[in-house]
Amino acid sequence: MKIILLDTETTGIYEKDRICQLAFLVLNEELEVEEIHNDLCQPPVMISYEAMAVHHITPERVAHEVSCIQTRAYQRLLELNTPYNLLVIHNASFDLTMLEKEGFVSQMNLVDTFRILRAYYPNEGSFSLQYKRYQWGLYHQEATFQKKHTVSIEAHDALGDVVVLKHLFEKLCEEHSLPQMMLLCQAPILLSHIPYGKHKGKKFVEVAQSARQDLHYMLGATGVDEDVKASILHALDATKTELELKIGFGKYATKTPQEVFELDPNYLRWMLEKMDNLNAELKEAIEKILNT
């Protein structure tokens, strides 16, 4: 098995954006570096100023480069793309989406270190690569790597980030089983704590008990990843029988559907007919009361 640790730099973060740098290390099963690949490439769209401010790749730097699919790095990645190998990426959904725009669809096993950090270290600060670089002292290993492999390590440079990713991956492998991490990344991960927003750091189950409507709101928001979505649904289901559902808005806020039915049954009918964003849980409870 070969282990490929990969990162990209791109023209931006939107649907239209493309890769302008592709870098990866190829490790053996002892986590020794066998290959280093790092290519700039000329994207088919302009690099945004916001992206330049992060990675400092300007149009002039890529003006005479080939396209991504013509780079040696991309061609070697195609050769490595088999189910026998392992791809390691930090926040894999972003890089894999960008690679798919170049025609690359991964056949490899996957470890997403961003998702692993959220699952195993929910309350240890940011899950960003650079944060862990300093929080966990990974930077202490960089001088040795630079001397051995003659590379520079800079934040928000694809190769520099890949080197940091290597040291992060090594630490994770020391503390956790690699097969278990691979298995964990094959399906949505049930997180114990909410990773962002006003309830950041709180347990999903606790928020499901104290501020249930907020979880329903998160569930309907755009950009919610599969791990968070699965964790919300799990918390709602796990606490469903423990709580008395209450309406969280309008003139009958804090009242149960049964209490509203006794006061104003037409209001419940109005909710069903007019409120397209009514969460499924509350909708089911109202329908049950009206059909009784």
DOPA-472344 format. One line per 2 residues: number of its first residue (from 1); their letters; for each residue x, y, z of N, C-alpha, C. Coordinates in Angstrom, 3 decimals. Atoms other than C-alpha are relative to their C-alpha. Layout:
<sites>
NUM	A	X/Y/Z/X/Y/Z/X/Y/Z; ...
</sites>
This chain:
<sites>
1	MK	0.836/-1.204/0.000/0.000/0.000/0.000/0.867/1.249/0.000; -0.618/-1.318/0.003/1.168/3.489/-0.907/-0.956/0.979/0.680
3	II	0.792/-1.013/-0.690/-0.005/6.425/1.197/0.291/1.338/-0.646; -0.164/-1.268/0.714/-0.574/9.657/-0.714/-0.592/1.118/0.843
5	LL	0.447/-1.158/-0.761/-0.775/12.868/1.325/-0.059/1.186/-0.948; 0.221/-0.932/1.114/-2.238/15.559/-0.917/-0.616/1.312/0.455
7	DT	0.637/-1.302/-0.201/-3.141/19.228/-1.000/-0.011/0.754/-1.328; 0.058/-0.856/1.187/-4.153/21.743/-3.646/-0.071/1.459/0.432
9	ET	0.341/-1.413/-0.106/-4.167/25.495/-4.000/-0.853/0.320/-1.215; 0.987/-0.219/1.046/-6.967/26.926/-6.100/-0.199/1.488/-0.281
11	TG	0.279/-1.394/0.387/-8.209/30.063/-7.814/-1.026/0.650/0.914; 1.023/-0.492/-0.917/-10.915/30.416/-5.163/-0.729/-1.179/0.606
13	IY	0.707/1.055/-0.717/-13.500/28.442/-3.233/-1.380/-0.299/-0.591; 1.342/0.125/0.564/-16.493/28.570/-5.560/-0.056/-1.042/-1.111
15	EK	0.235/1.034/1.002/-17.993/26.266/-8.171/0.853/0.201/-1.247; -0.749/-0.291/1.225/-16.182/28.006/-11.037/1.500/-0.181/0.161
17	DR	-1.439/-0.056/-0.239/-12.747/27.786/-9.411/0.701/-1.321/-0.301; -0.787/1.155/0.428/-9.953/25.417/-10.378/1.353/-0.039/0.716
19	IC	-1.297/0.226/-0.647/-6.583/24.085/-9.230/1.093/0.821/-0.689; -1.178/-0.672/0.553/-3.436/26.196/-9.661/1.305/-0.545/0.597
21	QL	-1.171/0.712/-0.519/-1.066/24.034/-7.566/-0.450/-1.345/0.541; 0.281/1.359/-0.467/-1.061/20.289/-6.921/1.272/-0.576/0.598
23	AF	-1.178/0.554/-0.670/1.309/18.702/-4.416/-0.401/-1.223/0.805; 0.232/1.148/-0.873/1.563/15.349/-2.686/1.304/-0.742/0.276
25	LV	-1.075/0.912/-0.370/3.937/13.019/-0.900/-0.505/-1.423/-0.170; 0.315/1.425/0.037/4.020/9.278/-1.493/0.830/-0.677/1.077
27	LN	-0.659/0.692/-1.106/4.820/7.272/1.631/-0.180/-1.504/-0.153; 0.218/1.443/-0.121/5.352/3.580/2.202/-0.731/-0.279/1.307
29	EE	0.783/0.344/-1.186/3.615/1.702/5.007/0.737/0.303/1.299; -0.769/-0.426/-1.182/6.417/2.689/7.401/0.006/1.520/0.124
31	LE	0.152/-1.466/0.039/5.492/6.328/6.655/1.287/0.705/-0.417; -1.211/-0.594/0.562/8.806/6.943/4.876/-0.330/0.612/-1.360
33	VE	0.269/-0.706/1.258/8.792/9.425/1.991/0.741/-0.684/-1.145; -0.585/0.609/1.196/9.364/7.746/-1.369/-0.019/0.953/-1.191
35	EI	0.114/-0.933/1.130/8.234/10.507/-3.752/-0.537/1.338/0.497; 0.528/-1.338/-0.251/7.609/14.256/-3.646/-0.426/0.600/-1.335
37	HN	0.511/-0.603/1.222/5.415/15.900/-6.279/-0.561/1.380/0.326; 0.446/-1.377/-0.246/4.760/19.633/-6.538/0.033/0.766/-1.303
39	DL	0.066/-0.719/1.279/3.548/21.414/-9.669/-0.987/1.154/0.070; 0.926/-1.077/0.314/2.077/24.800/-10.398/-0.654/-0.331/-1.343
41	CQ	0.662/0.224/1.283/-0.415/24.758/-13.253/-0.827/1.227/-0.371; 0.765/-1.152/0.475/-2.258/27.283/-15.378/-1.485/-0.345/-0.012
43	PP	1.432/0.307/-0.059/-5.956/27.276/-14.489/-0.740/0.658/-1.154; 0.775/-0.582/1.095/-8.648/27.991/-17.082/-0.813/1.226/0.410
45	VM	0.686/-1.204/-0.474/-10.065/30.815/-14.924/0.997/0.867/0.756; -0.887/-0.925/-0.702/-8.520/33.849/-13.261/0.105/-0.375/1.475
47	IS	-0.188/0.182/-1.437/-7.055/33.523/-9.788/-0.592/1.208/0.714; 0.622/-1.122/-0.711/-9.139/35.622/-7.403/1.021/0.685/0.903
49	YE	-0.896/-0.739/-0.887/-7.468/38.321/-5.345/-0.035/-0.591/1.407; 0.117/0.620/-1.322/-8.800/36.640/-2.207/0.905/-1.225/0.106
51	AM	-0.860/1.182/-0.005/-6.988/33.435/-3.172/1.475/0.392/-0.033; -1.392/-0.472/0.064/-3.780/35.287/-4.077/0.483/0.467/1.367
53	AV	-0.376/-0.511/-1.320/-3.812/36.916/-0.652/0.324/-1.124/0.964; -0.256/1.156/-0.866/-3.732/33.441/0.899/1.244/-0.753/-0.452
55	HH	-1.099/0.868/0.446/-1.361/31.401/-1.274/1.074/0.710/-0.822; -0.993/-0.821/0.699/0.483/34.197/-3.163/0.370/-0.535/-1.384
57	IT	-0.212/0.448/1.377/0.201/32.427/-6.521/-0.673/1.021/-0.919; 0.501/-1.061/0.873/-0.172/35.193/-9.095/-0.128/-0.518/-1.431
59	PE	0.088/0.413/1.416/-1.131/34.980/-12.792/1.362/-0.097/-0.673; -1.335/0.028/0.600/2.491/35.731/-13.670/0.738/-1.300/0.329
61	RV	-0.705/1.225/-0.396/3.722/32.671/-11.752/-0.459/-1.215/-0.789; 0.519/1.176/0.711/1.500/30.298/-13.712/-0.176/0.246/-1.497
63	AH	0.257/-0.391/1.399/1.485/32.101/-17.081/0.598/-0.983/-1.000; -0.675/0.906/0.932/3.887/29.617/-18.686/-0.075/-1.464/0.439
65	EV	0.170/1.384/-0.460/2.767/26.499/-16.823/-1.043/-0.721/-0.853; 0.996/0.802/0.710/0.783/23.648/-18.374/-1.263/-0.104/0.845
67	SC	1.236/0.207/-0.751/-2.765/22.784/-17.342/0.206/-1.089/1.052; -0.139/0.967/-1.086/-3.349/20.632/-14.271/0.164/-1.423/-0.516
69	IQ	-0.037/1.395/0.467/-3.974/17.422/-16.204/1.265/-0.323/-0.780; -1.246/0.218/0.736/-0.716/17.908/-18.105/1.217/-0.051/0.918
71	TR	-1.136/-0.004/-0.918/1.446/18.153/-14.986/0.464/-1.425/0.304; -0.533/1.311/-0.400/3.698/15.300/-13.910/-0.696/-0.488/1.270
73	AY	0.665/0.382/-1.255/2.014/15.367/-10.510/-1.350/-0.658/-0.290; 1.316/0.553/0.322/-1.434/14.760/-11.989/0.128/-1.364/-0.669
75	QR	-0.191/1.268/0.692/-0.190/11.993/-14.279/0.425/-1.106/0.970; -0.418/0.995/-1.001/1.503/10.239/-11.357/-1.160/-0.346/0.926
77	LL	1.170/0.256/-0.845/-1.660/10.623/-9.262/-0.938/-0.993/-0.686; 0.823/0.956/0.741/-3.584/8.785/-11.989/0.561/-1.415/0.129
79	EL	-0.638/1.319/-0.115/-1.070/5.933/-11.795/-0.207/-0.613/1.386; 0.140/0.467/-1.385/-1.472/5.708/-8.019/-1.459/-0.264/0.383
81	NT	1.424/0.039/-0.336/-5.275/5.774/-8.159/-0.574/-1.410/-0.105; 0.517/1.366/-0.068/-6.087/2.183/-7.190/-0.580/-0.240/1.391
83	PY	0.595/0.293/-1.318/-8.156/0.674/-4.337/0.993/-0.529/1.026; -1.002/0.528/-0.927/-4.949/-0.682/-2.828/0.739/1.103/0.742
85	NL	-0.725/-1.118/-0.595/-3.632/2.762/-1.940/-0.906/0.847/0.886; 0.717/-0.844/-0.958/-4.621/5.316/0.707/0.269/1.464/-0.303
87	LV	-0.095/-1.442/0.207/-5.317/8.999/0.113/-0.294/0.706/1.319; 0.153/-0.757/-1.241/-4.859/11.344/3.083/-0.080/1.482/-0.352
89	IH	0.223/-1.423/0.297/-6.266/14.887/2.812/-0.617/0.654/1.231; 0.628/-0.768/-1.069/-7.210/17.577/5.313/-1.155/0.771/-0.605
91	NA	1.234/-0.529/0.588/-10.820/18.553/4.524/-0.120/-0.478/-1.447; -0.078/0.667/1.300/-10.992/16.099/1.639/-1.091/0.427/-0.969
93	SF	1.103/-0.319/0.910/-14.363/17.196/0.258/0.372/1.150/-0.935; -0.388/-1.147/0.834/-12.843/20.455/-1.009/0.961/-0.430/-1.097
95	DL	-1.025/0.370/0.983/-9.766/18.989/-2.729/-0.527/-1.027/-1.000; 0.541/1.011/0.912/-11.622/15.995/-4.169/-0.970/0.615/-1.000
97	TM	0.902/-0.702/0.919/-14.263/18.304/-5.641/0.801/0.733/-1.064; -0.847/-0.699/0.963/-11.522/20.378/-7.262/0.657/-0.980/-0.971
99	LE	-0.622/1.001/0.873/-9.800/17.247/-8.603/-1.004/-0.585/-0.983; 1.032/0.525/0.904/-13.076/16.003/-10.057/-0.214/0.921/-1.200
101	KE	0.124/-0.938/1.120/-13.206/19.161/-12.183/1.088/-0.231/-1.047; -1.082/0.345/0.925/-9.952/17.921/-13.738/-0.164/-1.427/-0.538
103	GF	0.257/1.349/0.493/-11.464/14.490/-14.409/0.496/-1.109/0.897; -0.531/1.013/-0.916/-9.942/12.729/-11.396/-1.068/-0.407/1.007
105	VS	0.922/0.547/-0.990/-12.250/10.489/-9.370/0.756/-1.059/0.792; -0.837/0.877/-0.808/-10.494/8.767/-6.489/-0.597/-1.398/0.148
107	QM	0.336/1.398/-0.265/-10.563/4.968/-6.257/0.681/-0.486/1.284; -0.794/0.372/-1.170/-8.344/4.994/-3.164/-0.826/0.014/1.284
109	NL	0.538/-0.175/-1.344/-9.225/4.494/0.464/0.317/1.423/0.447; -0.145/-1.402/-0.395/-9.490/7.790/2.314/0.093/0.151/1.512
111	VD	0.003/-0.527/-1.363/-8.496/9.327/5.618/-0.042/1.519/-0.114; 0.146/-1.460/-0.032/-9.738/12.888/6.070/0.373/0.448/1.412
113	TF	-0.487/-0.361/-1.338/-7.707/14.291/8.961/-0.856/1.069/0.660; 0.912/-1.004/-0.562/-10.116/17.213/9.389/-1.163/-0.684/0.719
115	RI	1.122/0.728/-0.594/-12.993/14.809/10.066/0.459/-0.824/1.208; -0.535/0.770/-1.134/-10.809/12.668/12.327/0.196/0.901/1.207
117	LR	-0.193/-0.937/-1.108/-9.902/15.712/14.418/-1.328/0.368/0.650; 1.320/-0.350/-0.558/-13.571/16.672/14.820/-0.580/-1.144/0.818
119	AY	0.549/1.158/-0.699/-14.429/13.138/15.902/0.742/-0.313/1.287; -0.813/0.451/-1.136/-11.542/12.452/18.294/0.426/1.120/0.946
121	YP	-0.480/-1.118/-0.832/-10.608/15.924/19.575/-0.981/1.175/-0.086; 1.035/-1.018/0.226/-13.868/17.929/19.679/0.201/1.297/0.760
123	NE	-0.134/-1.200/-0.843/-12.807/20.385/22.383/1.441/0.445/0.174; -1.402/-0.402/-0.084/-9.145/21.009/21.603/0.330/1.115/-0.987
125	GS	-0.256/-1.155/0.855/-9.478/24.222/19.635/-0.318/-0.255/-1.457; 0.279/0.060/1.432/-9.545/24.765/15.893/0.463/-1.321/-0.605
127	FS	-0.369/1.228/0.704/-9.403/21.810/13.505/0.863/0.302/-1.220; -0.789/-0.362/1.173/-7.329/23.729/10.954/1.403/-0.592/0.089
129	LQ	-1.335/0.604/0.078/-4.013/22.313/9.806/1.051/0.885/0.664; -1.004/-0.892/-0.562/-2.001/25.389/10.769/-0.143/0.148/1.510
131	YK	0.209/-0.067/-1.448/-3.591/25.542/14.228/0.651/-1.206/0.671; -0.583/1.210/-0.580/-2.590/21.936/14.932/1.522/-0.013/-0.161
133	RY	-1.447/-0.097/0.212/0.862/22.663/13.500/0.697/0.590/1.221; -0.605/-0.667/-1.145/1.536/24.943/16.439/-0.506/-0.551/1.332
135	QW	0.551/0.521/-1.258/-0.796/23.567/19.107/0.689/-1.294/0.420; -0.596/1.298/-0.304/0.741/20.117/18.884/1.507/-0.041/-0.233
137	GL	-1.455/-0.069/0.159/4.292/21.289/18.188/0.523/-0.750/-1.201; -0.428/0.737/1.186/4.429/19.642/14.763/1.142/0.718/-0.721
139	YH	-1.018/-0.791/0.695/6.640/22.460/13.510/1.418/-0.347/0.442; -1.340/0.372/-0.479/9.536/21.117/15.608/0.655/-1.041/-0.910
141	QE	-0.537/1.050/0.866/9.942/18.306/13.061/0.376/0.515/-1.390; -0.118/-0.489/1.368/10.100/20.556/10.025/1.440/0.228/-0.448
143	AT	-1.395/-0.258/0.388/13.793/21.479/10.083/0.677/-1.275/-0.478; -0.575/1.290/0.394/14.777/17.816/9.898/-0.514/-0.413/-1.373
145	FQ	0.590/0.371/1.289/12.378/17.217/7.000/0.586/0.871/-1.116; -0.538/-0.913/1.007/13.607/20.297/5.122/1.431/-0.354/-0.368
147	KK	-1.411/0.328/0.247/17.239/19.281/5.500/0.121/-1.291/-0.797; -0.077/1.312/0.648/16.594/15.714/4.377/-0.516/0.047/-1.434
149	HT	0.665/0.045/1.305/14.349/16.488/1.399/0.149/1.293/-0.811; -0.263/-1.262/0.695/15.437/20.040/0.443/-1.285/0.636/-0.529
151	VS	1.245/-0.689/0.362/11.969/21.601/0.443/-0.243/1.127/0.993; 0.376/-1.080/-0.905/10.595/24.801/1.926/-1.407/-0.255/0.513
153	IE	1.303/0.220/-0.627/7.608/24.799/4.266/-0.608/1.353/0.317; 0.694/-1.265/-0.187/5.268/27.761/4.048/-1.493/-0.251/0.129
155	AH	1.446/0.149/-0.175/1.688/28.112/5.237/-0.722/0.365/-1.285; 0.861/-0.233/1.158/-0.935/27.938/2.466/0.742/-0.131/-1.330
157	DA	-0.631/0.511/1.205/1.536/26.553/-0.030/-0.308/-1.489/-0.011; 0.477/1.382/0.018/0.352/23.130/-1.207/1.046/-0.970/0.531
159	LG	-1.032/0.912/-0.475/3.684/21.395/-0.620/0.289/0.218/1.478; -0.221/-0.286/-1.415/4.255/23.161/2.694/-1.093/-0.595/0.863
161	DV	1.121/0.555/-0.759/0.799/22.135/3.869/0.038/-1.525/0.024; -0.099/1.458/0.045/1.415/18.553/2.766/1.024/-0.505/1.012
163	VV	-1.004/0.394/-0.991/4.520/18.391/4.952/-0.590/0.079/1.410; 0.686/-0.110/-1.291/2.498/19.642/7.931/-1.005/-1.147/0.151
165	LK	0.965/1.103/-0.015/-0.166/17.085/7.025/0.689/-1.323/0.318; -0.753/1.228/-0.304/2.475/14.330/7.124/0.234/-0.132/1.495
167	HL	-0.285/0.051/-1.433/3.429/15.227/10.677/-1.279/-0.173/0.822; 1.283/0.197/-0.666/-0.228/15.471/11.698/-0.457/-1.448/-0.133
169	FE	0.409/1.382/0.256/-0.967/12.095/10.119/0.813/-0.971/0.856; -0.853/0.864/-0.829/1.976/10.515/11.940/-0.476/0.014/1.453
171	KL	0.479/-0.091/-1.385/0.681/11.799/15.278/-1.316/-0.748/0.164; 1.282/0.697/-0.076/-2.819/10.508/14.559/0.203/-1.513/-0.042
173	CE	-0.278/1.435/0.093/-1.373/7.107/13.631/0.616/-0.537/1.291; -0.545/0.407/-1.299/0.491/7.019/16.960/-1.100/-0.201/1.030
175	EH	1.049/0.002/-1.023/-2.725/7.604/18.897/-1.233/-0.817/-0.382; 1.194/0.706/0.451/-5.274/5.748/16.768/0.367/-1.039/-1.047
177	SL	-0.197/1.051/0.989/-5.540/2.666/14.592/-0.268/0.539/-1.400; 0.203/-0.447/1.382/-5.077/3.435/10.896/-1.205/-0.694/-0.644
179	PQ	1.207/0.634/0.566/-7.639/0.783/9.821/-1.292/0.587/0.567; 1.199/-0.585/-0.601/-10.128/2.302/12.270/-0.286/1.382/-0.587
181	MM	0.196/-1.317/0.600/-9.572/5.804/10.845/-0.508/-0.127/-1.431; 0.467/0.241/1.363/-10.033/4.462/7.320/-1.473/-0.395/0.003
183	LL	1.387/0.450/-0.106/-13.249/2.748/8.367/-0.919/1.159/0.386; 0.793/-1.125/-0.483/-14.478/5.877/10.136/-0.353/0.957/-1.137
185	CQ	0.206/-0.961/1.083/-14.127/7.947/6.963/-0.824/-0.555/-1.163; 0.789/0.600/1.076/-16.190/5.560/4.844/-1.476/0.373/0.066
187	AP	1.413/-0.347/-0.195/-19.515/6.849/6.216/-0.062/1.262/0.854; 0.121/-1.159/-0.888/-20.879/9.896/8.047/0.419/-0.334/1.428
189	IL	-0.499/0.191/-1.364/-19.200/10.265/11.454/-0.959/0.671/0.977; 0.841/-0.587/-1.044/-21.409/10.777/14.492/0.884/0.766/0.976
191	LS	-0.790/-0.866/-0.864/-19.836/13.729/16.287/-0.685/0.149/1.348; 0.581/-0.182/-1.332/-20.320/14.168/20.015/-0.314/1.463/0.281
193	HI	0.146/-1.430/-0.294/-19.960/17.978/20.049/-0.222/0.805/-1.271; 0.291/-0.880/1.132/-21.213/20.734/17.762/1.270/0.782/-0.356
195	PY	-1.298/-0.594/0.347/-18.192/22.054/15.795/-0.010/1.481/-0.314; 0.033/-1.433/0.336/-19.418/25.581/14.981/-1.357/0.584/0.372
197	GK	1.260/-0.671/-0.298/-22.162/28.158/15.504/-0.135/0.381/1.463; 0.185/-0.524/-1.353/-23.663/29.547/18.700/0.057/-1.085/1.070
199	HK	-0.088/1.105/-0.955/-23.702/26.104/20.330/1.326/-0.755/-0.114; -1.305/0.633/0.190/-20.087/25.327/19.415/0.553/-0.523/1.330
201	GK	-0.590/0.611/-1.195/-18.496/22.952/21.925/-0.997/-0.723/0.883; 1.024/0.690/-0.783/-21.807/21.756/23.355/-0.308/-1.356/-0.625
203	KF	0.353/1.308/0.521/-22.953/18.171/22.999/-1.302/0.089/-0.803; 1.212/0.016/0.826/-25.495/17.523/20.259/-1.213/-0.422/0.820
205	VE	1.121/0.530/-0.784/-27.665/15.541/22.689/-0.517/1.041/0.980; 0.421/-1.017/-0.963/-27.702/18.363/25.251/-0.783/1.114/-0.691
207	VA	0.712/-1.048/0.733/-28.759/20.920/22.640/-1.346/-0.530/-0.498; 1.267/0.605/0.416/-31.421/18.513/21.393/-1.023/0.036/1.131
209	QS	0.894/-0.048/-1.159/-32.864/18.625/24.903/-0.364/1.426/0.394; 0.213/-1.360/-0.505/-32.501/22.343/25.621/-0.369/1.020/-1.081
211	AR	0.261/-0.965/1.085/-32.698/24.096/22.227/-0.234/-0.769/-1.294; 0.262/0.936/1.099/-34.173/21.533/19.869/-0.216/0.710/-1.343
213	QD	0.296/-0.728/1.230/-35.398/24.104/17.343/1.269/0.471/-0.698; -1.258/-0.449/0.599/-31.831/25.312/16.812/0.630/-1.104/-0.850
215	LH	-0.528/1.104/0.796/-30.803/21.861/15.615/-0.801/-0.174/-1.289; 0.808/0.069/1.214/-33.721/21.787/13.206/0.391/1.111/-0.977
217	YM	-0.437/-1.114/0.842/-32.582/25.184/11.931/1.332/-0.337/-0.685; -1.283/0.404/0.575/-29.025/23.884/11.433/-0.194/-1.020/-1.106
219	LG	0.249/1.085/0.952/-30.378/20.862/9.612/-0.479/0.542/-1.347; 0.519/-0.576/1.234/-32.123/23.074/7.073/0.909/1.024/-0.650
221	AT	-0.909/-1.017/0.540/-29.202/25.440/6.538/0.804/-0.559/-1.171; -0.822/0.425/1.134/-27.133/25.327/3.354/1.431/-0.269/0.459
223	GV	-1.406/0.277/-0.271/-23.644/23.843/3.429/0.274/-0.881/1.192; -0.207/0.897/-1.143/-24.199/21.455/6.332/0.600/-1.300/-0.513
225	DE	-0.642/1.208/0.504/-21.785/18.554/5.846/-0.678/-1.249/0.551; 0.690/1.246/-0.324/-22.828/14.913/6.135/0.225/-0.444/1.439
227	DV	-0.269/0.376/-1.394/-21.160/14.383/9.530/-0.911/0.765/0.952; 0.844/-0.825/-0.865/-23.007/17.276/11.146/-1.465/-0.379/-0.174
229	KA	1.388/0.379/0.268/-26.275/16.305/9.469/-0.345/-1.316/0.709; 0.249/1.297/-0.647/-26.007/12.703/10.695/-0.014/0.133/1.518
231	SI	-0.083/-0.186/-1.457/-25.083/13.883/14.197/-1.253/0.685/0.536; 1.239/-0.672/-0.400/-28.105/16.199/14.374/-1.156/-0.996/0.027
233	LH	1.098/0.968/0.088/-30.504/13.472/13.238/0.091/-1.045/1.105; -0.195/0.985/-1.061/-29.003/11.016/15.700/-0.397/0.568/1.357
235	AL	0.322/-0.629/-1.286/-29.316/13.459/18.621/-1.504/0.231/0.139; 1.445/-0.223/-0.042/-32.904/14.346/17.718/-0.746/-1.310/0.246
237	DA	0.663/1.296/-0.157/-33.876/10.705/17.450/0.232/-0.583/1.392; -0.345/0.574/-1.298/-32.069/9.711/20.665/-0.757/0.650/1.146
239	TK	0.678/-0.731/-1.085/-33.937/12.340/22.708/-1.496/0.185/-0.267; 1.378/-0.237/0.424/-37.297/12.174/20.950/-1.020/-0.401/1.057
241	TE	0.979/0.489/-0.977/-39.073/10.149/23.626/0.143/0.669/1.359; -0.246/-0.611/-1.309/-37.595/12.167/26.481/-0.706/1.335/0.167
243	LE	0.453/-1.379/-0.075/-39.094/15.520/25.598/-1.424/0.178/-0.495; 1.304/-0.418/0.473/-42.425/17.169/25.108/0.239/1.088/-1.042
245	LK	-0.237/-0.959/1.070/-42.314/18.909/21.741/-0.776/1.284/0.233; 0.647/-1.300/-0.155/-43.052/22.612/21.883/0.219/0.833/-1.255
247	IG	-0.136/-0.921/1.118/-43.655/25.236/19.238/0.965/1.107/0.405; -1.060/-0.929/-0.386/-40.661/27.548/19.167/-0.127/1.388/-0.581
249	FG	0.136/-1.287/0.675/-42.095/30.582/17.382/-1.468/0.429/0.018; 1.364/-0.498/0.160/-45.167/32.766/16.868/-0.726/0.236/1.309
251	KY	0.789/-0.374/-1.179/-47.982/33.606/19.242/-0.183/-1.136/0.985; 0.123/1.141/-0.913/-48.029/30.103/20.708/1.368/-0.613/0.328
253	AT	-1.344/0.473/-0.352/-44.292/29.821/21.289/0.024/-0.516/1.425; -0.190/0.717/-1.278/-43.368/27.499/24.192/-1.172/-0.908/0.350
255	KT	1.123/0.897/-0.259/-46.732/25.699/24.008/0.153/-1.276/-0.813; -0.032/1.259/0.730/-47.092/22.066/22.965/-1.098/0.006/-1.062
257	PQ	1.073/0.095/0.985/-49.135/21.161/19.880/-1.353/-0.361/0.625; 1.251/0.379/-0.665/-51.732/19.590/22.198/-0.644/1.208/0.677
259	EV	0.521/-1.195/-0.655/-52.078/22.836/24.156/-0.573/0.978/-1.027; 0.501/-0.885/1.053/-52.489/24.823/20.941/-1.293/-0.555/-0.590
261	FE	1.210/0.631/0.530/-55.070/22.337/19.683/-1.220/0.325/0.871; 1.099/-0.294/-0.920/-57.172/22.954/22.769/-0.405/1.466/-0.043
263	LD	0.277/-1.443/0.061/-56.910/26.741/22.310/-0.449/0.454/-1.391; 0.202/-0.537/1.345/-56.882/27.205/18.559/0.416/-1.049/-1.044
265	PN	-0.366/1.072/0.932/-56.934/24.075/16.357/0.242/0.494/-1.424; -0.215/-0.528/1.346/-57.140/26.178/13.205/1.419/0.518/-0.211
267	YL	-1.386/-0.453/0.107/-53.698/27.557/13.967/0.909/-1.158/-0.402; -0.783/1.175/0.372/-52.275/24.053/13.741/-0.222/-0.338/-1.473
269	RW	0.294/0.270/1.410/-54.027/23.551/10.397/0.710/1.015/-0.895; -0.702/-1.044/0.746/-52.599/26.871/9.200/1.504/-0.311/-0.095
271	ML	-1.421/0.342/0.006/-49.103/25.749/10.200/0.300/-1.074/-1.043; -0.222/1.081/0.957/-49.416/22.572/8.146/-0.145/0.479/-1.440
273	EK	0.296/-0.437/1.362/-50.788/24.364/5.094/0.953/1.078/-0.506; -0.733/-1.182/0.433/-48.650/27.496/5.049/1.499/-0.021/0.283
275	MD	-1.409/-0.058/-0.413/-45.316/26.730/6.703/0.799/-1.103/-0.701; -0.767/0.964/0.777/-43.127/25.029/4.109/1.250/-0.483/0.728
277	NL	-1.231/0.353/-0.706/-40.138/25.021/6.446/-0.249/-0.636/1.367; 0.317/0.653/-1.265/-41.915/23.284/9.320/0.792/-1.298/0.111
279	NA	-0.832/1.199/-0.107/-39.572/20.615/10.659/-0.851/-1.262/0.093; 0.747/1.254/0.139/-40.618/17.007/10.113/-0.523/-0.510/1.335
281	EL	0.365/0.497/-1.327/-40.733/16.206/13.827/-1.262/0.696/0.520; 1.156/-0.764/-0.457/-43.173/18.991/14.685/-1.209/-0.245/-0.910
283	KE	1.079/0.276/0.953/-45.196/18.348/11.540/-0.683/-1.324/0.322; 0.546/1.308/-0.344/-45.638/14.702/12.513/-0.873/0.071/1.256
285	AI	0.748/-0.125/-1.250/-46.793/15.661/16.017/-1.338/0.709/-0.224; 1.237/-0.746/0.283/-49.364/18.165/14.677/-0.986/-0.875/-0.774
287	EK	0.877/0.871/0.787/-50.724/15.702/12.116/-0.636/-1.076/0.866; 0.516/1.045/-0.887/-51.098/13.061/14.796/-1.150/0.529/0.854
289	IL	1.042/-0.604/-0.840/-53.156/15.419/16.998/-1.249/0.306/-0.816; 1.143/-0.370/0.832/-55.370/16.660/14.158/-0.754/-1.223/-0.523
291	NT	0.630/1.209/0.530/-56.065/13.129/12.951/-0.563/-0.919/1.080; 0.491/0.837/-1.096/-56.935/11.787/16.380/-1.530/0.102/0.101
</sites>
